[in-house]
Amino acid sequence: MTSKHQQVAAEIAKLREQIRYHDYKYYAEAAPEISDLEYDRLVERLKRLEEQYPEFITPDSPTQRVGEEPVEGLVEVEHRVPMLSIDNTYTEAEVRNFAQRARRLLGGEPIEWVVELKVDGVAVAVFYENGVLVRGVTRGNGRVGDDITHNVRTIRDIPLRLYGDQVPPVVELRGEVYMCNSDLAALNQEQQARGEPVFANPRNATAGSIRQLDPRICARRRLRFFCHGLGYSEGLAIATHSEFLEQVRHWCVPTPPFPKVFPELDPAIEYCHQLIERLHELDFEIDGFVLKVDRFDQRERLGATSKSPRWMLAYKFEKYEATTRIKQIRVQVGKTGIITPVADLEPVEIAGTIVSRASLHNADEIRRKDVREGDVVVVEKAGKIIPHVVRVEKHLRKQPLPEFVFPDRCPECHKRLVRDQGGVYIRCVNPQCPAQIKERIRYYASRNAMDIEGLGDKLVDQLVEKGLVRSYGDLYGLRADQLEQLERMGKKSAENLLRNVESSKNRGLARFLNALSIRHVGARVATVLAEHFGSMERLQRASIEELTAVPEIGPIIAQSVYDFLHSDFGRQTIEDLRRLGIKMEEEKVAEKVSPTLAGKTIVVTGTLKNYSREEIEGLIARHGGRPSSSVSGKTDFVIVGENPGSKLDKARQLGVPLLTEEEFEAMLKGA
């Protein structure tokens, strides 16, 4: 080899290593270090060198993803380890039964559970030999699948060569090929422009794409991949699934986001419920969660039935979708100043209810989904969460629509808006903003805060708009003659309201802290702080370190509480209310608890008529009980509202006493 050829070979090797490194940063770590333009220049340079020196082209080169010719047909391949289906359930009770069976089969050994998103795509197996991609196969019937290597090579998430040095001789990575909602929207635009049928949903598009004979068609479809399991392997020394996921990411293969390991089942189930509320953050479809035994040795002993592993279960949720049009996008100002965009929709029925609006959450989400006024959108309800916009049906845009411009000034007070440092929220930082004042006063008067009966939304609007109330303290200076001039306020109503305002002075520190609308402080955090410090004076003297040392109070909450208490607005607010006689001490637990609830673990399921979930849990805590999110043998009572979930089934199965909302209130009054 001439010196020139040696130089070219060295440059080609360097370019390939650079491209693989940047693929790793982009796909595995989601932390790209160079721009798309710089990346494209590296690839283009490599292409030119390989065209000039074709003797240096190798199958694992980043330029060799898309073949030039279609394959003649899909060849069947037998799986060395069967790709079994996953048992699934929609109820929490069946999840618990599954876990109990697994533990029984293991002789009572403790089990650590991994929770993963269940991505709604097409299952495939990808094989590597000495780190080089050699084959991709569909699941098929679990025993035999179709060879789709020509299409798998086009998926940028799947490296042609595993990154790094610690690569086993043979490894089979199993996962899900899927399509992002944003990519489906773009694909349907292209399909319509070519006069071809559009796809109904991402999964249909994925299933049709991965089986194409021409890899160039599949490459245009922008498919993605998540690895979630291990098939056949040689020389891979890993003991747990969580270790496997970490190793896979080091090889530059992406895994589903938000995986987490739990030492017990209860927090794992609770985590699933929490993740449902984050669906709007995802640009891909999921239809549930997968709970897996973490340890491989336990999996081996559990084995499988003829159809499914005994160490893995899909915990699915009902999803309901509908298509409608956005009439208008507007923004709302919350009590902490967060500006939330909301889509007003043409009313549409989803899961038996009429939906006429959906939160768009933040400016980044609007930009990512490219949501515009007049767009036709797919709206989804999953579980019991509020509806959210899944994607825009861009192929139905019959004319250009202007992009939504997020305001740079508050729509109420017109002060300049500020984005949270390192965050997605944009907020009005003016504490005297009328919209914030209204929301803060509403929350201050709510049942779980200072509980001022009669101070409803419309009355709050009038009080603020007429300048009678600009702060919490102004509520305690209201006069009957002022109130009697307002709509729907007679003499008796005014007198009742003033009595209720006066009685709110004695709610105690926990309710008062909750009422102040401090960021990250709700009823539970307020109760924890009140019980630990006992008085506002002690709380104000606490350092960030002392706050962080309190159980359940992390550094973010501690910093937020400290900042509020030491801000001009916070200090002035507390001082004004102290002068007005607001009680800022917490009664000792012995004086405030209900003998009926003291030390009892209580779960709430369904929708209550008189309380939000936060309010009822705060009420339970204030009376000495322990609110819990899951039913177990240690649960003392379950309060049942309308449309109860699987917690009711579990309570009946375990024989846990059930209470209606009215029976719970009667219990408190009796105590």
C-alpha positions in Angstrom: 0.0 0.0 0.0 1.4 3.4 -1.0 1.8 6.2 1.5 -1.1 8.0 -0.2 -3.4 5.0 0.2 -2.3 4.7 3.9 -3.2 8.3 4.4 -6.6 7.8 2.8 -7.2 4.6 4.8 -6.3 6.5 8.0 -8.6 9.4 7.2 -11.5 7.0 6.3 -11.0 5.2 9.6 -11.0 8.5 11.5 -14.1 9.8 9.7 -16.0 6.6 10.5 -15.0 6.8 14.2 -16.0 10.4 14.3 -19.4 9.7 12.7 -20.0 6.7 15.1 -19.1 8.9 18.1 -21.5 11.6 17.0 -24.2 9.0 16.4 -23.6 7.9 19.9 -24.0 11.4 21.3 -27.1 12.0 19.3 -29.0 8.7 19.5 -27.8 7.2 22.8 -27.2 10.3 24.9 -29.5 12.8 23.2 -26.6 15.3 23.6 -25.3 16.2 20.1 -21.9 18.1 20.1 -22.0 19.3 16.5 -24.7 20.8 14.2 -26.6 18.8 11.6 -24.6 20.7 8.9 -21.2 19.7 10.5 -22.4 16.1 10.7 -23.5 16.0 7.1 -20.1 17.4 6.0 -18.4 14.5 7.8 -20.6 12.0 6.0 -20.2 13.7 2.6 -16.4 13.7 3.0 -16.5 10.0 3.8 -18.7 9.3 0.7 -16.3 11.2 -1.6 -13.3 9.3 -0.3 -15.1 5.9 -0.7 -16.1 6.8 -4.2 -12.5 7.6 -5.1 -11.2 4.5 -3.3 -13.9 1.8 -3.4 -11.4 -0.8 -2.2 -11.8 0.7 1.3 -15.6 0.4 1.4 -16.8 -2.0 4.2 -20.4 -3.2 5.0 -20.3 -1.4 8.4 -19.4 2.0 6.9 -21.9 4.7 7.8 -22.4 5.3 4.1 -23.6 1.8 3.4 -27.0 2.0 5.1 -29.3 2.0 2.0 -28.9 -0.6 -0.7 -29.4 0.3 -4.3 -31.5 -2.7 -5.3 -34.7 -4.2 -3.9 -34.5 -7.7 -2.5 -36.5 -10.4 -4.4 -38.5 -11.4 -1.4 -38.5 -11.8 2.4 -36.8 -15.0 3.6 -37.9 -16.8 6.7 -35.4 -17.1 9.6 -35.8 -19.3 12.7 -35.2 -17.6 16.0 -32.4 -19.2 18.1 -34.3 -18.1 21.2 -38.1 -17.9 20.7 -39.6 -14.4 20.7 -42.6 -15.0 23.0 -45.5 -12.7 23.3 -46.1 -10.8 26.5 -49.1 -11.4 28.8 -51.0 -8.2 29.4 -53.6 -6.8 31.7 -55.5 -3.5 32.2 -56.1 -3.9 35.9 -53.8 -3.2 38.9 -55.3 -6.2 40.7 -54.0 -8.6 37.9 -50.6 -6.9 38.1 -50.4 -7.8 41.8 -51.6 -11.3 41.2 -48.9 -11.7 38.5 -46.2 -10.4 40.9 -47.5 -12.7 43.7 -47.2 -15.7 41.5 -43.7 -14.8 40.5 -42.6 -14.4 44.1 -44.3 -17.7 45.1 -42.5 -19.5 42.3 -39.2 -18.1 43.6 -39.9 -19.3 47.1 -40.7 -15.9 48.5 -37.5 -14.2 47.4 -37.7 -10.4 47.1 -38.0 -9.2 43.5 -36.7 -6.0 42.0 -39.0 -4.7 39.2 -38.0 -2.7 36.2 -40.7 -0.4 34.7 -40.4 0.5 31.0 -42.6 2.2 28.4 -44.4 -0.2 26.1 -43.7 1.3 22.7 -46.5 0.7 20.2 -44.4 -0.5 17.2 -43.2 -3.6 15.5 -41.0 -6.1 17.4 -37.7 -7.1 15.7 -34.5 -8.8 16.6 -31.1 -7.4 15.5 -28.0 -9.6 15.4 -24.3 -8.5 15.8 -21.2 -10.6 15.3 -18.0 -9.1 16.7 -19.9 -5.8 16.9 -21.0 -5.7 13.3 -24.7 -5.8 12.2 -25.3 -9.0 10.3 -29.1 -9.5 10.4 -32.5 -8.1 11.3 -35.6 -10.3 11.7 -39.2 -9.6 12.5 -40.9 -11.4 15.4 -43.2 -13.3 13.0 -45.0 -16.1 14.9 -42.3 -16.1 17.7 -40.5 -19.1 16.2 -39.9 -17.9 12.7 -39.6 -14.4 11.4 -38.8 -12.6 8.1 -35.3 -11.4 7.3 -35.5 -7.6 7.0 -31.8 -6.8 7.2 -32.0 -4.6 4.1 -34.5 -2.3 5.9 -33.0 -2.5 9.4 -29.8 -1.1 8.0 -31.6 2.1 7.0 -32.7 2.9 10.6 -30.3 5.4 12.0 -30.9 4.3 15.6 -29.5 0.9 14.8 -25.7 1.2 14.5 -24.0 -0.8 11.7 -21.2 -1.4 14.2 -21.6 -1.3 18.0 -19.8 1.6 19.5 -16.9 1.0 21.9 -14.6 -1.9 22.7 -16.5 -4.1 25.1 -18.6 -5.9 22.5 -19.4 -9.7 22.9 -18.7 -12.1 20.0 -22.4 -12.6 19.4 -25.4 -10.6 20.7 -29.0 -10.4 19.7 -30.7 -7.1 20.6 -34.5 -7.2 20.7 -36.7 -4.1 20.5 -39.3 -2.1 18.8 -39.2 -0.4 15.5 -41.5 2.6 15.6 -42.4 5.9 13.9 -42.6 9.3 15.6 -45.9 11.2 15.4 -44.1 14.2 13.8 -42.6 11.9 11.2 -46.0 10.4 10.4 -47.4 13.9 9.9 -44.5 14.7 7.4 -44.9 11.3 5.7 -48.6 11.7 5.1 -47.9 15.1 3.6 -45.5 13.4 1.2 -47.9 10.6 0.5 -50.7 13.0 -0.4 -48.4 15.0 -2.6 -47.6 11.8 -4.6 -51.3 10.9 -4.8 -50.7 7.8 -2.5 -52.8 6.7 0.5 -52.0 8.2 3.8 -51.4 6.1 6.9 -53.9 6.0 9.8 -51.4 5.8 12.6 -47.7 5.4 13.3 -47.9 1.6 13.9 -49.6 1.0 10.5 -47.0 3.1 8.8 -44.2 1.2 10.6 -45.6 -2.2 9.8 -45.9 -1.4 6.1 -42.5 0.2 5.9 -40.4 -2.5 7.6 -41.5 -5.2 5.2 -40.8 -3.2 2.0 -38.7 -5.0 -0.5 -37.0 -1.8 -1.6 -34.8 -0.4 1.2 -34.9 3.1 -0.4 -38.6 3.3 0.4 -38.0 2.3 4.0 -35.2 4.8 4.3 -37.6 7.6 3.4 -40.0 6.6 6.1 -37.6 7.7 9.0 -38.2 4.7 11.2 -36.7 4.6 14.8 -35.7 1.9 17.2 -35.6 1.2 20.9 -33.8 -1.8 22.4 -35.7 -3.3 25.3 -34.5 -6.9 25.6 -31.7 -9.5 25.1 -32.1 -12.6 22.9 -29.3 -15.0 22.1 -25.8 -14.0 23.2 -22.3 -15.3 23.7 -19.7 -13.9 26.0 -22.0 -11.3 27.6 -21.4 -11.2 31.4 -24.4 -9.2 32.7 -26.5 -10.1 35.7 -29.6 -7.8 35.5 -31.8 -6.1 32.9 -30.9 -2.7 34.3 -27.2 -3.4 33.7 -28.1 -4.7 30.2 -29.9 -1.4 29.3 -26.9 0.6 30.5 -24.5 -1.5 28.4 -26.7 -1.2 25.3 -26.7 2.6 25.6 -22.9 2.5 25.7 -23.0 0.6 22.4 -24.9 3.6 20.9 -28.2 1.8 20.8 -31.2 3.8 22.3 -33.5 2.3 24.9 -37.0 3.5 25.9 -36.9 6.6 28.1 -37.8 6.8 31.8 -36.8 3.2 32.8 -36.6 2.7 36.6 -35.9 -0.1 39.0 -38.0 -0.6 42.2 -37.3 -2.9 45.1 -41.0 -3.5 45.6 -44.1 -3.6 43.5 -46.2 -0.8 45.0 -43.9 2.1 44.0 -43.5 0.5 40.6 -47.2 0.6 40.0 -47.4 4.2 41.3 -44.6 5.1 38.8 -46.7 3.8 36.0 -49.6 6.1 37.0 -47.2 9.0 37.2 -45.9 8.3 33.7 -49.4 8.4 32.2 -49.4 12.1 33.0 -46.2 12.6 30.9 -47.5 11.2 27.7 -47.7 14.6 26.1 -43.9 14.8 26.3 -43.5 11.8 24.0 -43.3 12.1 20.2 -44.2 8.4 19.8 -47.1 6.1 20.8 -47.1 3.9 23.9 -50.0 1.7 25.0 -48.9 0.9 28.5 -45.9 -0.2 30.5 -43.9 -3.4 30.9 -42.9 -4.7 34.3 -39.9 -7.0 34.3 -38.0 -9.0 36.9 -34.6 -7.4 36.9 -32.3 -10.3 37.8 -31.5 -12.7 35.0 -31.0 -15.7 37.3 -34.6 -15.2 38.7 -35.9 -15.0 35.2 -34.3 -18.3 34.3 -35.9 -20.0 37.3 -39.3 -18.5 36.5 -39.1 -19.7 32.9 -42.0 -19.3 30.5 -45.4 -20.9 29.5 -45.8 -22.0 25.9 -46.8 -18.4 25.0 -45.3 -15.9 27.5 -42.4 -15.4 30.0 -43.4 -15.7 33.6 -41.1 -12.8 34.5 -42.7 -10.0 32.4 -46.1 -8.4 32.1 -47.6 -5.6 30.1 -49.7 -3.2 32.2 -51.8 -1.5 29.5 -54.2 1.4 29.6 -57.2 2.3 27.5 -56.6 4.9 24.9 -59.2 6.9 23.1 -58.6 9.1 20.1 -60.7 11.5 18.0 -59.9 14.0 15.2 -61.1 17.6 15.5 -60.0 21.1 14.5 -58.3 23.8 16.6 -60.4 27.0 16.6 -58.0 29.1 18.6 -54.8 28.9 20.7 -54.7 31.1 23.8 -52.6 31.4 26.9 -53.5 31.3 30.5 -51.6 32.7 33.5 -51.4 30.4 36.5 -51.0 31.3 40.2 -47.2 30.9 40.0 -47.0 32.9 36.8 -46.6 30.0 34.4 -48.0 30.8 31.0 -49.9 27.7 29.7 -51.1 27.6 26.0 -54.5 26.0 25.6 -56.2 24.8 22.3 -59.9 25.6 22.0 -61.3 22.7 19.9 -64.4 22.1 17.8 -66.2 19.9 20.4 -65.7 16.2 19.9 -66.8 13.1 21.9 -63.9 11.0 23.3 -64.6 8.1 25.7 -68.2 9.3 26.4 -67.3 12.9 27.2 -67.4 16.0 25.1 -63.9 17.6 24.8 -63.7 21.2 23.7 -60.2 22.1 24.8 -56.8 20.6 25.4 -53.7 21.9 27.1 -50.7 22.4 24.8 -48.5 22.5 28.0 -45.7 24.8 26.9 -44.1 26.7 24.0 -41.7 23.9 23.2 -44.5 21.4 22.7 -46.3 23.8 20.3 -43.1 24.1 18.3 -42.2 20.4 18.4 -45.7 19.4 17.2 -46.0 22.4 14.9 -49.5 23.2 16.2 -51.3 26.0 14.5 -54.8 27.6 14.7 -57.0 26.0 12.1 -55.1 22.7 12.1 -56.9 19.3 12.2 -55.4 17.4 15.1 -55.6 14.0 16.7 -56.6 14.3 20.4 -56.1 11.5 22.9 -57.3 10.6 26.3 -55.3 7.8 28.0 -56.5 6.5 31.4 -58.2 9.4 33.1 -55.8 12.2 32.3 -56.8 15.4 30.6 -56.9 15.3 26.8 -53.7 16.2 24.9 -52.9 16.8 21.2 -51.0 13.8 19.8 -50.2 15.2 16.4 -51.2 17.5 13.6 -52.7 16.0 10.5 -50.5 18.2 8.3 -51.8 16.6 5.1 -55.2 18.2 5.8 -53.8 21.7 5.8 -55.6 23.0 2.7 -53.9 26.4 2.9 -50.8 27.9 4.6 -51.5 28.6 8.3 -49.4 31.1 10.3 -47.2 29.7 13.1 -48.4 30.4 16.6 -46.2 33.2 18.1 -45.8 32.7 21.8 -46.2 36.1 23.5 -43.2 37.7 25.0 -45.3 39.8 27.4 -47.9 38.8 29.9 -51.4 38.9 28.3 -52.7 40.4 31.6 -50.1 42.8 33.0 -48.0 43.2 29.9 -44.7 42.7 31.7 -41.9 40.8 29.9 -42.1 37.1 30.2 -39.1 35.0 31.4 -38.2 31.4 30.6 -37.2 29.2 33.5 -33.4 28.6 33.5 -32.8 25.2 32.0 -36.6 24.5 31.9 -39.5 24.6 29.5 -41.9 27.0 31.3 -42.3 30.6 30.4 -43.7 32.7 33.2 -44.8 36.2 34.3 -42.5 37.1 37.2 -44.6 40.1 38.2 -46.3 39.1 41.6 -48.8 41.9 41.2 -50.1 40.6 37.8 -53.9 40.6 38.1 -54.3 37.2 36.6 -51.8 35.7 39.1 -53.6 37.6 41.9 -57.0 36.0 40.9 -55.5 32.5 40.7 -53.6 32.9 44.0 -56.7 34.3 45.8 -58.8 31.4 44.4 -56.3 28.9 45.7 -55.9 30.7 49.0 -59.6 30.4 49.6 -59.8 26.8 48.4 -60.9 23.9 50.7 -57.5 22.5 51.1 -55.9 25.9 51.9 -57.7 28.5 54.1 -61.1 27.1 53.3 -63.1 30.4 52.9 -66.6 29.2 52.0 -68.4 31.6 49.7 -65.4 33.0 48.0 -66.0 31.6 44.5 -64.4 32.2 41.2 -66.8 34.9 40.0 -66.6 36.8 43.3 -62.8 36.7 43.2 -62.9 38.2 39.7 -65.1 41.0 40.8 -63.0 41.8 43.9 -59.7 42.0 41.9 -61.2 43.8 38.9 -62.7 46.5 41.2 -59.5 46.9 43.1 -60.9 45.7 46.4 -58.4 42.9 46.7 -54.8 43.0 45.5 -53.2 40.7 48.2 -54.2 38.0 50.7 -54.2 40.6 53.4 -56.9 42.7 51.6 -59.4 39.9 52.2 -59.3 40.6 55.9 -60.0 44.3 55.4 -63.2 43.9 53.3 -66.3 45.6 54.6 -69.9 44.5 54.3 -70.9 47.7 52.4 -68.2 47.0 49.8 -69.4 43.5 49.3 -73.1 44.4 49.1 -72.4 46.5 46.0 -71.2 43.4 44.0 -73.3 41.2 41.8 -75.3 38.5 43.6 -74.1 39.7 47.0 -76.8 40.7 49.5 -76.5 41.7 53.1 -76.7 38.2 54.5 -74.2 36.8 51.9 -71.8 39.6 52.7 -72.0 38.9 56.5 -71.5 35.1 56.0 -68.5 35.7 53.8 -66.9 38.1 56.3 -67.4 35.5 59.1 -65.8 32.8 57.0 -62.8 35.1 56.2 -62.3 35.8 59.9 -62.5 32.2 60.9 -59.8 31.3 58.3 -57.2 33.0 60.5 -57.1 29.9 62.6 -56.4 27.2 60.0 -52.8 26.6 61.2 -49.4 26.6 59.6 -49.8 23.6 57.2 -52.8 25.1 55.4 -51.3 28.6 55.5 -48.1 27.3 53.8 -50.2 25.5 51.1 -52.3 28.6 50.6 -49.3 30.8 49.8 -48.8 29.2 46.3 -45.1 28.7 46.8 -43.6 26.8 43.8 -43.3 23.0 44.4 -45.3 23.3 47.7 -48.6 21.5 47.8 -50.7 20.1 50.7 -48.3 17.2 51.5 -45.1 19.3 51.4 -46.8 22.0 53.5 -47.8 19.4 56.1 -44.3 18.0 56.3 -42.8 21.4 56.8 -45.3 22.5 59.3 -44.9 19.4 61.4 -41.1 19.6 61.3 -40.7 23.3 62.1 -43.9 24.0 64.1 -44.0 27.7 63.3 -43.4 30.2 60.5 -40.7 31.9 62.6 -38.6 28.7 62.8 -39.2 28.0 59.1 -38.0 31.5 58.1 -34.8 31.0 60.1 -34.0 27.6 58.4 -31.1 27.4 56.0 -31.3 25.6 52.7 -29.3 22.8 54.2 -31.8 22.5 57.1 -34.7 22.4 54.7 -33.1 19.8 52.6 -32.5 17.6 55.6 -36.3 17.3 56.2 -37.7 13.9 55.0 -39.5 14.3 51.7 -38.0 17.7 51.0 -35.4 17.6 48.2 -33.1 20.4 47.1 -35.5 21.8 44.5 -38.3 22.2 47.0 -35.9 23.5 49.7 -34.5 26.2 47.3 -38.0 27.2 46.3 -39.2 27.6 49.9 -36.1 29.5 50.9 -36.3 31.8 48.0 -39.9 32.7 48.7 -39.5 33.2 52.4 -36.5 35.6 51.7 -37.9 37.4 48.8 -39.3 40.9 49.3 -42.8 39.7 48.2 -42.7 36.7 50.5 -41.4 38.6 53.6 -43.9 41.4 53.1 -46.8 39.0 52.6 -46.1 37.0 55.7 -45.5 40.1 57.8 -48.8 41.7 56.7 -50.7 38.5 57.4 -49.0 38.1 60.8 -50.1 41.6 61.8 -53.7 40.7 60.8 -53.7 37.8 63.2 -53.2 34.8 60.9 -52.2 31.8 62.9 -48.7 30.7 61.8 -48.1 27.8 64.2 -49.0 24.2 63.9 -50.9 22.4 66.6 -49.2 19.4 68.0 -50.3 16.2 66.4 -51.9 14.9 69.7 -54.2 17.9 69.7 -55.4 17.7 66.1 -55.7 14.1 65.1 -58.9 12.2 64.9 -58.8 9.0 67.1 -60.6 7.2 64.2 -57.9 8.1 61.6 -54.7 8.3 63.7 -52.1 6.1 62.2 -54.5 4.6 59.6 -53.5 4.1 56.0 -56.2 5.4 53.7 -56.5 5.1 49.9 -58.8 7.1 47.7 -60.2 5.8 44.3 -62.5 7.5 41.9 -63.7 11.1 41.7 -65.1 12.8 44.8 -67.8 15.4 44.8 -66.4 17.8 47.4 -62.7 17.3 47.2 -59.8 17.2 44.7 -57.3 14.4 45.3 -54.8 16.8 46.8 -57.5 18.2 49.2 -58.7 14.8 50.5 -55.2 13.6 51.0 -54.4 16.8 52.9 -57.5 16.3 55.0 -56.5 12.8 55.9 -53.0 13.9 56.8 -54.2 16.7 59.0 -56.3 14.3 61.0 -53.4 11.9 61.6 -54.0 9.5 58.8 -51.5 8.3 56.1 -52.8 8.9 52.6 -51.5 6.2 50.2 -51.7 5.7 46.4 -52.0 1.9 46.4 -54.0 -0.7 48.1 -52.3 -3.5 50.1 -52.8 -5.7 53.1 -51.7 -2.8 55.3 -54.5 -0.5 54.0 -57.1 0.4 56.7 -59.8 2.1 54.6 -60.6 2.9 50.9 -62.7 6.0 50.2 -64.7 5.3 47.0 -65.9 8.0 44.7 -67.5 8.0 41.2 -65.9 5.8 38.5 -63.5 4.0 40.8 -60.5 2.2 39.3 -58.9 -1.1 40.0 -58.1 -0.1 43.5 -61.7 -0.9 44.4 -61.3 -4.5 43.0 -58.1 -4.9 45.0 -59.7 -3.6 48.2 -62.6 -6.1 47.8 -60.2 -8.9 47.2 -58.3 -8.1 50.3 -61.4 -7.4 52.4 -60.4 -3.8 53.1 -63.3 -1.7 54.5 -64.9 0.7 52.0 -66.2 4.2 52.8 -68.3 6.6 50.7 -67.4 10.2 50.8 -70.3 10.9 53.1 -69.3 8.1 55.5 -65.8 9.5 55.7 -67.1 13.0 56.5 -69.5 11.5 59.1 -66.5 9.6 60.6 -64.6 12.9 61.0 -67.6 14.7 62.6 -68.2 11.8 64.9 -64.6 11.9 66.1 
